[in-house]
């Protein structure tokens, strides 16, 4: 029998240096934001479950804004519709960069993470529908367990002190980017009703002006921020979820560099806005969305009622099975070989980490059950419980391989010649080896001098008085 054709393609192989640098910078900000997100969620739970719980509801439901413009919204709505538009703006830029300069620009390379992400959304949705309908519940929440929260996942890694090689982190980030894309489509298609075509037309015209100004090279935040606010307000009044405005504007930014540019405009703006998104917008959304009543009965409801149980199983089981199964099948189909330094249990651990769904899951839960406050709170509790279980499960799996991950990370970051570039990226450059030779020769010369001094001291000590 003829041997199967071999391939040099490696799945989860070493990233290019520019891609590794970008991923490291992006994930560093997301990790800090994730810790703030975790703190905000805990604060919301404490606030809502103490004698001050009434004040939490009063603040969350307090309305503010110009009613004449259709923007008399509660604080919770401002967080979900307004602040999350900033989050989705950054998501739009991330998606655009991935498509034109990142892991998704090459269709062959993109096939594997895209298939993994699609399966990682389809299987949780299927699990939810099966559980909910079998138990006689509503299938309306099918989209709740489909999204991965990259910030929360990284916060879990930070709290556990678990290190991940850059390739695994990049894979997790790519999964989250594709997740965000499909979450955007889900929100736009399934949670839009009662369209106001006049407002929608105004928003489209505003986006056209935004695009034209970008193409003309007009600069200045004082031009774009007021225009963005107008577009957002029109989009909200159109009946389309206002976060779609943020995504659309993010996708319009140029994410390729031109001659003389160190960074593209999209990447530059992302660096400016990402801390605002991760450090302020998303934590505030969590503060006013995660405050659900926790009691023995509410925890029992999470595991006994079909809708919340479907969310928990969708996140914990569906995400893990979907991402891992999709990855394995895609690797077999594309004949991509796994990086020699990693094993399939590593992919399984990352797949279980993808079961941490928070920001977008909470948002979709609010949209899916907006007419039922009790069920909305149960779905939120299920998102929190499912994410907690997924975090603990993933943390245990990752800790088992932490020593291996740390050695791989140290190897990636070693810079013996101290030129600011990890040595692993310079092994094929003669200049690197010449620098290392000079460093070793200098060390050898120093040791020879020390040996001569030690020898002279020894001879002097043995001479007669």
C-alpha positions in Angstrom: 0.0 0.0 0.0 1.3 3.4 -0.9 2.3 5.6 2.0 0.1 8.6 2.6 1.4 11.9 1.3 3.3 13.9 3.8 2.9 17.6 4.5 5.0 20.3 6.1 1.9 22.2 7.4 1.9 22.4 11.2 -1.2 23.2 13.2 -0.5 25.4 16.3 3.0 26.0 14.9 5.2 28.9 15.7 3.7 32.3 14.9 5.6 34.9 12.8 7.4 37.5 14.9 5.0 40.4 14.0 1.9 38.2 14.6 3.4 37.0 17.9 4.0 40.6 19.0 0.5 41.7 18.1 -1.1 38.7 19.9 1.0 39.4 23.0 0.1 43.0 23.1 -3.6 42.3 22.5 -3.8 39.5 25.1 -1.9 41.6 27.7 -4.7 44.2 27.5 -7.4 41.6 27.5 -5.9 39.9 30.5 -6.0 43.1 32.6 -9.5 43.7 31.3 -10.5 40.2 32.1 -9.4 40.6 35.7 -11.5 43.8 36.0 -14.4 42.0 34.3 -14.1 39.2 36.9 -14.0 41.8 39.7 -17.0 43.6 38.3 -19.0 40.4 38.1 -18.2 39.5 41.7 -19.1 43.0 42.8 -22.4 42.8 41.0 -23.2 39.4 42.7 -22.3 40.8 46.1 -24.2 44.0 45.6 -27.3 42.2 44.4 -27.3 39.6 47.2 -26.8 41.9 50.3 -29.2 44.2 52.1 -28.2 46.7 49.5 -29.8 44.6 46.7 -32.7 47.1 46.3 -30.3 49.9 45.6 -28.7 47.7 42.9 -32.0 47.3 41.1 -32.7 51.0 41.5 -29.4 52.1 40.0 -29.6 49.4 37.2 -33.2 50.4 36.3 -32.7 54.2 36.6 -33.5 56.0 33.3 -31.5 58.8 31.8 -31.2 60.3 28.4 -33.0 62.5 25.9 -36.5 61.0 25.4 -37.0 63.3 22.4 -34.3 61.4 20.6 -35.6 58.0 21.7 -32.7 57.5 24.0 -34.4 57.6 27.5 -32.7 54.4 28.5 -32.0 52.6 31.8 -28.4 52.3 33.1 -28.5 48.6 32.2 -29.6 49.5 28.6 -26.9 52.1 28.2 -24.3 49.5 29.3 -25.7 46.8 26.9 -26.5 49.1 23.9 -23.9 51.8 24.4 -20.8 50.6 26.1 -20.9 47.2 24.3 -20.8 49.2 21.0 -17.2 50.1 22.0 -16.5 46.4 22.6 -17.9 45.4 19.2 -16.0 48.3 17.5 -12.8 46.7 18.7 -14.2 43.3 17.6 -14.8 44.7 14.2 -11.2 46.0 13.9 -9.9 42.6 15.2 -11.9 40.8 12.5 -10.7 43.1 9.8 -7.1 42.8 10.8 -7.4 39.0 11.0 -8.9 38.9 7.5 -6.3 41.1 5.8 -3.1 40.6 7.8 -3.7 37.9 10.4 -4.4 34.2 10.7 -7.5 34.4 8.5 -5.9 36.0 5.5 -4.8 32.6 4.1 -7.9 30.5 3.3 -6.0 27.2 3.9 -4.6 28.4 7.2 -7.9 29.9 8.2 -9.9 26.8 7.5 -9.0 25.0 10.7 -9.8 27.7 13.3 -12.9 28.8 11.4 -14.2 25.2 11.2 -13.4 24.8 14.9 -15.2 28.0 15.8 -18.3 27.1 13.7 -18.5 23.7 15.3 -17.8 25.4 18.7 -21.0 27.4 18.1 -23.2 24.9 16.4 -22.8 22.0 18.9 -23.6 24.2 22.0 -26.7 25.5 20.2 -27.7 21.9 19.4 -27.1 20.8 23.0 -29.3 23.7 24.3 -32.1 23.0 21.9 -32.1 19.3 22.7 -32.1 19.9 26.5 -34.6 22.7 26.4 -37.1 21.1 24.0 -36.9 17.7 25.7 -37.7 19.3 29.0 -40.6 21.3 27.6 -38.8 24.6 27.7 -38.3 27.4 25.2 -35.7 27.1 22.3 -35.4 30.9 22.2 -32.1 30.8 24.1 -30.3 28.6 21.6 -27.6 31.3 20.9 -26.8 32.0 24.6 -24.0 29.3 25.0 -22.4 29.9 21.6 -19.9 32.7 22.4 -16.5 32.5 24.1 -15.4 35.4 26.3 -11.7 35.8 25.6 -11.2 38.4 28.4 -12.8 36.1 31.0 -10.8 33.1 29.8 -7.5 35.0 30.0 -8.5 36.3 33.5 -8.9 32.7 34.6 -5.4 31.9 33.3 -4.0 35.0 35.1 -5.7 34.0 38.4 -4.5 30.4 38.1 -1.1 31.5 37.1 -1.2 29.1 34.1 1.1 29.9 31.2 0.1 29.1 27.6 2.5 29.0 24.6 1.8 31.8 22.1 0.3 29.4 19.5 -2.4 28.2 21.9 -3.2 31.8 22.9 -3.4 32.8 19.3 -5.7 29.9 18.5 -7.9 30.9 21.4 -8.0 34.6 20.2 -8.8 33.5 16.7 -11.7 31.3 18.0 -13.0 34.3 19.9 -12.8 36.6 16.9 -14.8 34.2 14.7 -17.2 33.7 17.6 -17.7 37.5 17.7 -18.4 37.5 14.0 -21.1 34.9 14.2 -22.5 36.5 17.4 -22.8 39.8 15.4 -24.7 38.0 12.7 -26.9 36.2 15.2 -27.8 39.5 16.9 -28.4 41.3 13.6 -30.5 38.5 12.0 -32.4 37.0 15.0 -32.8 39.9 17.4 -34.0 42.7 15.0 -37.7 43.4 14.7 -39.9 46.4 14.1 -37.5 48.2 11.7 -37.7 52.0 11.5 -36.5 52.4 7.9 -36.0 56.1 8.2 -33.6 55.7 11.1 -31.9 52.8 9.4 -31.4 54.8 6.3 -29.9 57.6 8.3 -27.5 55.2 10.0 -26.5 53.8 6.6 -25.9 57.3 5.2 -23.8 58.1 8.4 -21.8 55.0 7.8 -21.2 56.1 4.2 -20.0 59.4 5.4 -17.7 57.7 7.9 -16.3 55.5 5.2 -15.8 58.5 2.8 -13.9 60.5 5.5 -11.6 57.5 6.1 -10.9 57.1 2.4 -10.1 60.8 2.1 -7.6 60.6 4.9 -9.5 63.0 7.2 -8.1 62.8 10.7 -9.2 64.0 14.1 -11.2 62.4 16.9 -13.4 65.5 17.0 -14.7 64.5 13.6 -15.3 60.8 14.0 -16.5 60.6 17.7 -19.6 62.9 17.1 -20.3 61.2 13.8 -20.1 57.8 15.5 -22.5 58.9 18.3 -25.0 60.0 15.6 -24.7 56.7 13.8 -25.1 54.8 17.0 -28.2 56.8 18.0 -29.8 56.2 14.5 -29.0 52.5 14.6 -30.5 52.1 18.0 -33.7 53.9 16.9 -33.8 51.7 13.7 -34.6 48.6 15.6 -31.3 46.9 14.8 -29.2 46.3 17.9 -27.0 49.4 18.3 -23.8 47.4 18.7 -23.9 46.6 15.0 -23.0 50.2 14.4 -19.7 49.7 16.3 -18.9 46.5 14.3 -19.6 48.3 11.0 -17.3 51.2 11.8 -14.6 48.9 13.0 -14.7 46.9 9.7 -14.3 50.1 7.7 -10.9 50.9 9.2 -7.8 50.2 7.1 -5.7 47.5 8.7 -2.8 47.2 6.2 0.3 49.4 6.4 1.5 51.7 3.7 4.9 53.0 3.0 6.3 54.9 5.9 3.7 53.6 8.4 4.8 51.5 11.4 1.2 50.7 12.2 -2.0 50.7 10.1 -4.7 53.2 11.2 -6.9 50.3 12.4 -4.2 48.8 14.6 -3.3 52.3 15.9 -6.9 53.0 16.8 -7.4 49.6 18.3 -4.4 50.2 20.6 -6.1 53.4 21.8 -9.6 52.0 22.2 -9.0 48.5 23.4 -8.0 49.6 27.0 -11.3 51.6 27.1 -13.2 48.6 25.9 -11.5 46.0 28.2 -11.0 48.2 31.2 -14.2 50.2 31.3 -17.0 49.3 28.9 -17.1 45.5 29.4 -16.6 45.6 33.2 -19.4 48.2 33.6 -21.7 46.0 31.4 -20.8 43.1 33.7 -21.6 45.2 36.8 -25.1 46.0 35.6 -25.9 42.6 34.0 -24.3 40.0 36.3 -26.2 41.0 39.5 -28.6 38.1 39.9 -30.1 36.7 43.1 -28.2 33.7 44.3 -29.9 31.3 46.7 -30.4 27.6 47.1 -33.6 27.7 45.1 -32.0 29.7 42.3 -29.1 27.3 42.0 -31.5 24.3 42.0 -33.4 26.0 39.2 -30.2 26.3 37.1 -29.9 22.5 37.1 -33.6 21.6 37.1 -35.2 23.9 34.6 -34.7 23.1 30.9 -33.5 26.5 29.6 -30.8 27.3 32.2 -29.7 23.6 32.2 -29.4 23.8 28.4 -27.1 26.9 28.8 -24.9 25.2 31.4 -24.5 22.0 29.3 -24.1 24.0 26.1 -21.1 25.9 27.6 -19.5 23.0 29.5 -20.1 20.1 27.2 -21.2 21.6 23.8 -18.3 24.1 23.6 -15.7 21.5 24.5 -17.0 18.8 22.2 -17.6 21.3 19.4 -14.3 23.1 19.4 -12.2 19.9 19.9 -14.2 17.8 17.5 -14.2 20.6 14.8 -10.4 21.0 15.3 -9.7 17.3 15.0 -11.9 16.8 11.9 -10.5 19.9 10.2 -6.9 18.8 10.9 -7.7 15.4 9.4 -9.4 16.9 6.4 -6.6 19.4 5.7 -3.9 16.9 6.7 -2.3 19.5 9.0 0.1 18.0 11.5 0.0 19.1 15.1 3.0 21.0 16.4 5.5 18.5 17.7 5.8 20.3 21.1 2.0 20.0 21.8 -0.5 17.1 22.0 -4.2 16.7 21.4 -5.0 16.9 25.1 -3.6 20.5 24.9 -6.2 21.2 22.3 -8.9 19.6 24.4 -7.9 21.8 27.4 -8.2 25.0 25.2 -11.5 23.8 23.9 -12.8 23.4 27.5 -11.5 27.0 28.2 -13.7 28.2 25.3 -16.7 27.2 27.4 -16.2 30.4 29.4 -19.0 32.5 27.9 -19.8 35.8 29.6 -20.2 39.1 27.9 -21.9 38.2 24.7 -23.8 35.3 26.3 -25.3 37.6 28.9 -26.2 40.1 26.1 -27.9 37.4 24.0 -29.7 36.0 27.1 -31.2 39.5 27.8 -32.3 39.8 24.1 -33.7 36.2 23.9 -35.9 36.5 27.0 -36.4 40.2 27.2 -40.1 39.8 28.1 -39.5 37.4 31.0 -37.5 39.0 33.9 -37.5 35.8 36.0 -36.2 33.5 33.1 -33.7 36.2 32.1 -32.2 36.1 35.6 -32.1 32.3 35.5 -30.3 32.4 32.2 -27.8 34.8 33.6 -27.2 32.6 36.6 -26.8 29.6 34.2 -24.2 31.6 32.2 -22.3 32.4 35.4 -22.5 28.8 36.6 -21.6 27.2 33.3 -18.6 29.6 32.9 -17.4 28.8 36.4 -17.6 25.0 35.8 -15.8 25.4 32.4 -13.1 27.5 34.1 -12.5 25.0 36.9 -12.4 22.1 34.4 -10.1 23.9 32.0 -7.9 25.1 34.9 -7.4 21.5 36.1 -6.5 20.3 32.6 -4.1 23.1 31.9 -2.4 22.8 35.3 -1.5 19.2 34.5 0.6 20.5 31.6 1.8 23.8 33.2 5.4 22.7 33.5 5.6 21.9 29.8 3.9 25.2 28.9 6.3 27.2 31.0 9.3 25.5 29.4 7.9 26.2 25.9 7.2 29.9 26.9 10.7 30.4 28.3 12.1 28.9 25.1 10.0 31.3 23.0 11.1 34.3 25.0 14.8 33.6 25.4 17.0 36.4 24.1 20.6 35.5 24.9 22.0 38.1 22.5 19.8 40.8 24.1 18.8 42.4 20.8 15.1 42.5 21.6 14.2 39.6 19.3 13.7 36.1 20.7 16.5 33.8 19.7 14.1 31.2 18.3 13.4 33.6 15.4 17.1 34.2 14.5 18.5 30.6 14.3 18.8 30.9 10.5 20.6 34.3 10.6 24.4 34.4 10.4 24.4 37.7 12.3 22.8 36.1 15.4 25.4 33.3 15.5 28.2 35.8 15.1 26.9 37.9 18.0 26.6 34.7 20.1 30.1 33.7 19.2 31.4 37.1 20.3 29.5 36.8 23.6 30.9 33.4 24.3 34.4 34.5 23.3 34.1 37.4 25.7 33.0 35.0 28.4 35.8 32.6 27.6 38.3 35.3 27.8 37.0 36.4 31.2 37.2 32.8 32.5 40.8 32.5 31.2 41.7 35.7 33.1 40.0 34.4 36.2 41.9 31.1 35.8 45.2 32.9 35.5 44.5 35.0 38.6 43.5 31.9 40.5 46.6 30.1 39.3 48.9 32.9 40.3 47.2 33.2 43.7 47.6 29.4 44.2 51.3 29.5 43.2 52.0 32.4 45.6 50.3 30.6 48.4 52.5 27.5 48.0 55.8 29.4 47.9 58.0 29.2 51.0 58.0 32.1 53.5 
